[in-house]
Amino acid sequence: MVMADTPLDKDAACAAAQSDVAYSQLVARIRLVLTVSAVLVAILDHAGRGSANLTALMVLSAYAVLCAAVYLCPQCQPRWTRGKLRHRLDVAVSAAVVAAVGQADIFPLVFLFFAIVVASLRYGLAEGGRVTIATVLLYYLAALITLPDVAPGRVLLRAVVLLAFGRVIAQLGELHILAARRQALLRELNQVANPRFGIERSMTAALERVRAFFMADSCLMLLADPEQGQERGVYALRAVRAGSPDVVPAIPLDAALARAMLPEARTDVFLYVRGWRAFGGCALSYADDSAAWSAQARASLGELAELLGAASFISVPVSFGRAQGRIIVAAGTRHLGRGDALFLARIAEQGLRAIERIDLLDRIASDAAALERKKIALDLHDTAIQSYIGLQLGLVALCRKAAPGNPLAPDLDRLVSMAAEVIAQLRDDTQRACATPGAGDAMFLAALRRQAAQAMAAYAVEIRIDAAPDLALGDRLGAEVLQIVREGISNVCRHTSAATATVALRCAGAMLRIDIINPHDGAAPPAFQPRSLSERAAALGGAAVVHHHSANETIVTVEIPL
């Protein structure tokens, strides 16, 4: 049995449609035209009972006033008139009109179909199906109550026709929403590729968006090492699951396990759905050359499903630079479909191209940055370090000339020690500049603690590092944040009299927040704006703000979008 495409989270999928003012105004205009037309028909062209006509006229008139208010004052409408309540109210009004004038009138049917169309186009199959069932039941009951002489079979036939048309309209709405969601995902995949955050964060964000789109449990990318090749059996796996950190690095994978995840037909698209015992389910492959689905042996794909712990999965080939491999989307309880598999193949073919270009630019930028760092390190050695060495030698010679009882001897010794520390720090900086940047957030936190220790040794200022345990920044962003924190600590040590300070780093949604907090003596300092921190934050697309807490604290907050 072949499963249909994945059902969608309609409320989340239609957030953009809800915020489309032009679309909402068009729907409100159509609803107002239909309501006013029904009122005119009830006044001018009605052949039914007078009491029923009066009831229908009152219901339609009240609803027309409400529709006019919604259309003319879209900003002043109450909350209860928004969202799903609108088309459900259309169903209730049409049912009331049917109960008043009988089921032969055309306008109640027009309202019923209008409600089904609006619900389906905005919320897809689930809401469209619910509205369809509700309209059919209300129409059937209203017709039986108002026309007891009509045969129930005739009313049932009309209800069945209405149900069939409603189901078709709901399916069309589902396809409309699915197409909009797919286009939105492809746009998002082009936006997540940010050169300054590095390839690791961009790739993790892309895989997380793919996983969330299919509402799956995990999304995996398995690639053969481009330097070694598949024949050497060197593979790297990146697995993203719900709640994974913002940066998920690729990990080496055992060759035997990697081959179990890579089918023999390296260019085919695979779909597997586990059935109940011996019934249902499918194991299919799709080849581009034949453009057709064909059955596959369920045993091998079933073993891969067991390995992934999934009830269904799709696997498509991917080419990322020189590396070849596969993207696998695995769902534990939901059933993926053919449309899902073909769209994942489109993502692998088109959606990841921007990240691939970022990877190429990242390597080029890294090579250029390495050469520039080496040049800067040589310049630093020839200018600053040599000058400090000369200053140190002069201070040592001056110390030797001073008599043992000279009162300036302790100060000279301290200056010699400070010069030696500066020289050691400069040499350490030049060595790090020439070396390859390290990976991993442990090195980032270690660098922060080293900055805190240097502030304590040089200025006697205790710096407390408060970093979130799930903080994951990657190499590029981590280096930028390290420079911002270093500048903030330097400002506290040089321009304040604080003996303690706190550096707090938090990730809230798509924003990284850095708080540099230092107490003051009770009198708030004059307003200032740290120029260097502001420039660094602006270069990353963020901003730096200074505010004073009521507890005699000055807080410099730097926010960087992720």
C-alpha positions in Angstrom: 0.0 0.0 0.0 1.3 3.4 -0.9 0.9 6.1 1.7 -0.3 9.6 0.8 1.6 12.7 1.5 2.2 13.8 5.0 -0.5 15.6 6.9 0.5 19.1 8.0 0.4 21.2 11.1 -2.2 23.5 9.7 -2.1 26.2 12.4 1.7 26.6 12.1 1.6 26.3 8.3 -0.9 29.0 7.8 0.7 31.7 10.0 1.7 33.6 6.9 -1.7 33.4 5.4 -3.2 34.7 8.6 -1.0 37.8 8.5 -1.8 38.5 4.8 -3.9 41.6 5.1 -4.8 41.7 1.4 -6.1 38.1 1.4 -8.1 38.8 4.6 -9.6 41.9 3.1 -10.6 40.0 -0.1 -12.3 37.3 1.9 -14.1 39.9 4.0 -15.2 41.7 0.8 -16.6 38.5 -0.7 -18.4 37.6 2.5 -19.9 41.1 2.7 -21.1 40.9 -1.0 -22.7 37.5 -0.4 -24.5 38.7 2.8 -25.8 41.9 1.2 -27.0 39.9 -1.8 -28.8 37.4 0.5 -30.5 40.3 2.3 -31.7 41.8 -0.9 -33.1 38.5 -2.1 -34.8 38.0 1.2 -36.5 41.4 0.8 -37.3 41.5 -2.9 -37.5 38.0 -4.2 -38.9 35.6 -1.6 -41.9 33.4 -2.1 -41.9 31.5 1.2 -43.8 32.0 4.5 -43.8 35.5 5.9 -42.6 34.5 9.3 -39.8 32.4 7.9 -38.8 35.2 5.6 -38.8 37.7 8.5 -36.6 35.4 10.6 -34.1 34.9 7.7 -34.1 38.6 7.1 -33.2 39.4 10.7 -30.4 36.8 10.8 -28.9 38.0 7.5 -29.2 41.6 8.4 -27.4 41.2 11.7 -24.7 39.2 10.0 -24.4 41.8 7.2 -23.8 44.5 9.8 -21.1 42.3 11.4 -19.4 41.6 8.0 -19.5 45.3 7.1 -17.8 46.2 10.4 -15.1 43.6 9.9 -14.5 44.8 6.3 -14.5 48.6 7.0 -12.6 48.5 10.3 -10.1 45.6 10.0 -7.9 47.0 12.8 -10.8 47.4 15.3 -12.3 44.0 15.0 -12.4 42.0 18.3 -10.3 38.9 18.8 -13.3 36.5 18.6 -13.9 37.5 14.9 -10.5 36.3 13.8 -9.1 33.0 12.8 -11.3 29.9 12.4 -14.4 31.4 14.1 -15.2 33.4 10.9 -15.9 30.5 8.6 -17.5 28.5 11.4 -19.8 31.5 11.9 -20.6 31.3 8.2 -21.7 27.7 8.7 -23.9 28.6 11.6 -25.6 31.5 9.7 -26.3 29.4 6.7 -27.8 26.6 8.9 -30.0 29.2 10.6 -31.2 30.5 7.1 -31.9 26.9 6.0 -33.9 26.3 9.1 -35.9 29.5 8.5 -36.6 29.4 4.7 -36.0 25.8 3.8 -33.2 24.0 2.0 -34.2 25.0 -1.5 -32.9 28.5 -1.2 -29.6 29.0 -3.1 -27.9 31.4 -0.7 -27.5 29.0 2.2 -25.7 26.6 -0.1 -23.5 29.4 -1.4 -22.6 30.3 2.2 -21.8 26.6 2.9 -19.5 26.3 0.0 -17.9 29.7 0.8 -17.1 28.5 4.3 -15.6 25.3 3.0 -13.4 27.1 0.5 -12.1 29.6 3.1 -11.4 26.9 5.7 -9.6 24.7 3.1 -7.5 27.4 1.6 -6.4 28.8 5.0 -6.1 25.6 7.1 -5.9 22.7 4.7 -7.5 19.3 4.7 -8.1 18.9 8.4 -10.1 22.1 9.0 -11.8 21.8 5.6 -12.9 18.3 6.4 -14.3 19.4 9.8 -16.2 22.3 8.3 -17.5 20.0 5.5 -18.9 17.5 7.9 -20.4 20.2 10.1 -22.1 21.8 7.1 -23.5 18.6 5.8 -24.9 17.6 9.2 -26.5 21.0 9.8 -27.9 21.1 6.3 -29.4 17.7 6.6 -30.9 18.3 10.0 -32.3 21.8 9.0 -33.8 20.3 5.8 -35.5 17.4 7.7 -36.9 19.9 10.3 -38.2 22.5 7.9 -39.4 20.0 5.2 -40.8 17.0 6.9 -42.8 15.9 3.7 -39.6 15.6 1.6 -38.2 12.1 1.4 -35.1 11.7 3.6 -33.4 9.9 0.7 -33.5 13.0 -1.5 -32.1 15.2 1.3 -29.4 12.6 1.9 -28.5 12.5 -1.7 -27.9 16.3 -1.7 -26.0 16.0 1.5 -23.7 13.4 0.0 -23.1 15.6 -3.1 -22.2 18.5 -0.7 -19.9 16.2 1.2 -18.1 15.0 -2.0 -17.6 18.6 -3.2 -16.4 19.7 0.2 -13.9 16.9 0.3 -12.5 17.9 -3.1 -12.3 21.5 -2.1 -10.5 20.6 1.1 -8.0 18.5 -0.9 -7.3 21.4 -3.2 -6.7 23.7 -0.2 -4.3 21.1 1.2 -2.3 21.1 -2.0 -2.3 24.9 -2.0 -0.9 25.1 1.5 1.7 22.3 0.8 3.0 24.2 -2.2 3.3 27.4 -0.2 5.1 25.6 2.6 7.5 24.1 0.2 8.3 27.4 -1.4 8.8 28.9 2.0 11.2 26.2 3.0 13.3 26.6 -0.1 13.6 30.4 0.7 14.6 29.6 4.3 17.3 27.2 3.2 18.8 30.1 1.2 18.6 32.4 4.1 20.2 30.2 6.8 23.5 30.1 4.9 25.5 32.9 6.7 29.2 33.1 5.9 30.2 34.7 9.2 28.7 31.9 11.2 30.6 29.2 9.4 29.5 26.0 7.7 28.6 24.0 10.8 25.9 26.4 12.0 24.5 26.8 8.6 24.3 23.1 7.9 22.8 22.4 11.3 20.1 25.1 10.8 19.3 23.7 7.3 18.9 20.1 8.5 16.7 21.3 11.5 14.4 23.1 9.1 14.1 20.1 6.9 13.3 17.9 10.0 10.7 20.4 11.2 9.1 20.6 7.8 8.5 16.9 7.6 7.7 16.8 11.3 10.1 13.9 11.6 12.1 12.6 14.5 15.6 13.1 12.9 17.3 14.3 9.8 20.7 12.8 9.0 23.4 13.7 6.4 26.0 11.0 5.6 28.9 12.0 3.4 32.0 10.3 2.2 35.1 12.2 3.1 36.1 14.2 0.0 39.8 13.8 0.8 39.7 10.1 1.2 36.8 8.9 -1.0 34.2 6.2 -0.6 36.7 3.5 -1.6 38.7 4.3 1.5 35.7 3.8 3.7 35.9 7.2 5.5 32.5 8.8 6.2 31.1 11.6 8.3 27.6 11.7 9.8 25.7 14.8 11.0 22.4 13.9 12.8 19.9 16.6 13.9 17.0 15.7 16.2 14.4 17.7 18.1 16.1 19.8 20.7 19.6 19.4 19.2 22.1 22.3 19.8 22.5 25.1 17.3 25.8 23.6 16.1 25.9 19.8 15.5 29.4 18.8 14.1 30.0 16.0 11.8 31.3 12.8 13.4 33.3 10.0 11.8 31.3 6.9 11.2 32.3 3.3 11.0 32.6 2.1 7.4 30.4 -1.0 7.9 27.6 1.1 9.5 27.9 3.7 6.8 27.5 1.1 4.1 24.4 -0.2 5.8 22.9 3.3 5.5 23.9 3.7 1.8 21.9 1.5 -0.6 23.6 0.0 -3.6 21.7 2.2 -6.1 23.5 5.4 -5.1 21.4 7.7 -7.3 17.9 6.4 -6.5 15.4 7.9 -4.1 14.1 5.4 -1.4 10.9 5.4 0.5 10.1 2.9 3.3 6.9 2.6 5.3 6.5 -0.1 7.9 3.2 -2.0 7.7 1.2 -3.7 10.4 2.4 -7.2 10.5 2.2 -8.5 6.9 -0.3 -5.8 5.8 0.3 -2.4 4.4 3.6 -0.6 4.2 5.8 -0.1 1.2 9.4 -0.3 0.1 9.9 1.8 -3.1 12.7 3.4 -5.1 12.5 6.2 -7.7 15.1 6.5 -10.5 15.5 9.7 -12.5 16.2 7.9 -15.7 12.9 6.0 -15.7 10.9 8.6 -13.7 8.9 5.9 -12.2 8.5 4.1 -8.8 9.5 0.5 -8.5 9.2 -2.0 -5.7 12.3 -2.9 -3.6 13.2 -5.7 -1.3 11.6 -4.8 2.0 14.2 -6.7 4.0 17.2 -4.4 3.5 15.2 -1.2 3.9 13.5 -2.7 6.9 16.9 -3.3 8.5 17.8 0.3 7.9 14.5 1.4 9.5 15.2 -0.7 12.5 18.7 0.8 12.7 17.1 4.3 12.6 14.3 3.4 15.0 11.8 4.7 12.5 8.3 3.6 11.3 9.1 5.3 7.9 12.0 7.0 6.3 13.0 8.6 3.0 16.6 8.6 1.7 17.8 10.7 -1.2 21.3 11.2 -2.8 23.1 14.4 -2.1 26.3 16.0 -3.6 28.0 18.5 -1.4 31.1 19.8 -3.0 33.3 16.9 -3.8 31.6 14.7 -1.2 28.9 12.3 -2.1 26.3 10.8 0.3 22.7 10.8 1.4 20.1 12.8 3.4 17.8 10.6 5.4 14.6 11.8 7.1 13.2 9.3 9.6 9.9 9.5 11.4 9.0 7.3 14.4 5.3 7.3 14.3 4.2 9.2 11.1 4.1 7.8 7.6 6.0 9.7 4.9 4.9 9.6 1.3 6.0 9.7 -2.3 5.6 13.5 -2.5 7.7 13.9 0.6 10.5 11.8 -1.0 10.5 13.7 -4.3 10.5 17.0 -2.5 13.4 16.0 -0.3 15.3 15.1 -3.5 14.6 18.6 -4.8 15.9 20.0 -1.5 19.1 18.0 -1.9 19.5 19.1 -5.5 18.6 22.8 -5.1 18.0 23.8 -1.5 21.5 23.1 -0.3 23.4 24.8 -3.1 23.6 28.1 -1.1 25.2 26.3 1.8 27.6 24.6 -0.6 28.7 28.0 -2.0 29.1 29.2 1.6 31.4 26.2 2.2 33.5 27.1 -0.8 33.6 30.8 0.3 34.4 29.7 3.9 37.4 27.7 2.7 38.6 30.6 0.6 38.1 33.1 3.4 39.9 30.7 5.9 42.9 30.4 3.6 43.0 34.2 3.1 42.6 34.8 6.8 45.4 32.4 7.6 47.8 34.3 5.3 46.7 37.6 6.7 47.1 36.4 10.3 50.6 35.2 9.5 51.5 38.5 8.0 50.1 40.3 11.1 51.9 38.0 13.4 55.2 38.8 11.6 54.5 42.5 11.8 53.6 42.2 15.4 56.9 40.3 16.1 59.0 42.9 14.3 57.4 45.9 15.8 55.7 45.4 19.2 57.5 42.4 20.5 61.0 43.6 19.6 60.2 47.0 21.1 59.0 45.5 24.3 62.1 43.3 24.4 64.3 46.4 24.1 62.2 48.1 26.8 62.7 45.0 29.0 66.4 45.0 28.5 66.6 48.7 29.3 64.7 48.2 32.5 66.9 45.2 33.5 70.0 47.4 32.9 68.5 50.2 34.9 67.8 47.8 37.8 71.4 46.6 37.8 72.6 50.2 38.0 70.4 51.0 41.0 71.9 50.6 44.4 70.6 47.8 46.7 68.9 50.3 49.0 67.3 52.4 46.2 63.6 53.1 47.0 62.7 52.7 43.3 64.1 49.1 43.1 60.7 47.4 43.9 58.9 49.5 41.3 61.5 48.8 38.7 61.3 45.1 39.4 57.5 45.2 39.0 57.9 47.0 35.6 60.3 44.3 34.5 57.8 41.7 35.4 55.0 43.5 33.6 57.1 43.9 30.5 57.9 40.1 30.6 54.2 39.3 30.9 53.3 41.5 28.0 56.0 39.9 25.9 54.8 36.4 26.8 51.2 37.4 25.9 52.2 39.0 22.6 54.2 35.9 21.7 51.2 33.7 22.6 49.0 35.8 20.4 51.3 35.5 17.5 51.5 31.7 17.9 47.7 31.5 18.0 47.4 33.8 15.0 49.6 31.5 12.9 48.0 28.3 14.1 44.8 26.7 12.7 41.7 27.8 14.6 40.6 25.2 17.0 37.1 23.7 16.9 34.8 23.1 19.8 33.0 25.1 22.4 35.3 23.8 25.2 38.2 25.8 23.7 35.9 28.9 23.6 35.0 28.6 27.3 38.7 27.9 28.1 39.6 31.1 26.3 37.0 33.1 28.3 38.3 31.7 31.6 41.9 32.6 30.5 40.8 36.2 29.9 39.2 36.3 33.3 42.4 35.0 34.9 44.5 37.6 33.1 42.2 40.4 34.4 42.6 39.1 37.9 46.4 38.9 37.6 46.9 42.3 35.9 44.1 44.4 37.5 42.9 42.4 40.5 39.4 42.3 39.1 37.5 39.1 39.6 35.6 38.1 36.4 32.8 35.5 36.7 31.9 33.7 33.5 28.2 32.6 33.4 27.7 30.7 30.1 24.6 28.6 29.4 25.4 24.9 29.4 23.8 24.4 26.0 25.8 27.3 24.4 27.0 26.2 21.0 28.5 28.9 18.7 31.0 27.3 16.4 34.4 28.6 15.3 33.6 31.8 13.4 31.0 33.2 15.8 32.9 32.0 18.8 36.0 34.0 17.7 33.9 37.1 17.2 32.2 36.7 20.6 35.6 36.1 22.3 36.8 39.5 20.9 33.6 41.2 22.2 34.0 39.7 25.7 37.7 40.6 25.7 36.9 44.2 24.9 34.2 44.3 27.5 36.5 43.0 30.2 39.2 45.4 29.3 36.7 48.3 29.5 35.6 47.2 33.0 39.2 46.9 34.2 40.5 50.2 32.7 37.6 52.6 33.0 35.9 51.5 36.3 36.8 51.0 39.9 34.9 47.7 40.1 36.6 44.8 41.9 34.2 42.2 40.4 32.3 41.8 37.1 30.1 39.2 35.5 30.0 38.0 31.8 26.7 36.2 31.0 26.1 34.5 27.7 22.7 33.2 26.7 20.9 32.1 23.5 17.2 33.0 23.4 15.6 31.8 20.2 17.5 33.2 17.3 19.4 35.8 19.4 22.7 35.6 21.3 22.8 37.9 24.3 26.0 38.9 26.0 25.7 40.8 29.3 28.8 42.4 30.8 27.8 43.5 34.4 29.9 45.5 36.8 28.8 47.3 40.1 29.4 50.9 40.7 29.7 53.0 43.9 26.1 54.1 44.0 26.4 57.1 41.7 25.4 56.1 38.2 28.1 57.0 35.7 27.4 59.4 32.9 25.7 58.1 29.7 28.2 56.5 27.4 28.3 54.2 24.4 31.2 51.8 24.0 32.4 52.5 20.5 34.4 49.4 19.8 31.7 47.0 21.1 29.1 48.8 19.1 31.1 48.6 15.9 31.8 44.9 16.5 28.1 44.1 17.2 27.0 46.1 14.2 29.4 44.2 12.0 27.6 41.0 13.1 24.1 42.5 12.5 23.5 43.2 16.2 23.6 46.1 18.6 25.2 47.1 21.9 23.1 48.9 24.6 24.1 50.3 28.0 21.6 50.5 30.9 21.8 50.8 34.7 20.2 48.4 37.1 18.5 49.5 40.2 21.0 47.5 42.3 23.9 49.9 41.5 25.0 47.9 38.4 26.0 48.9 35.0 25.0 46.4 32.3 26.4 46.5 28.7 24.2 44.2 26.6 25.3 43.0 23.2 22.7 41.1 21.1 23.7 39.2 17.9 21.1 37.6 15.6 21.8 34.0 14.8 
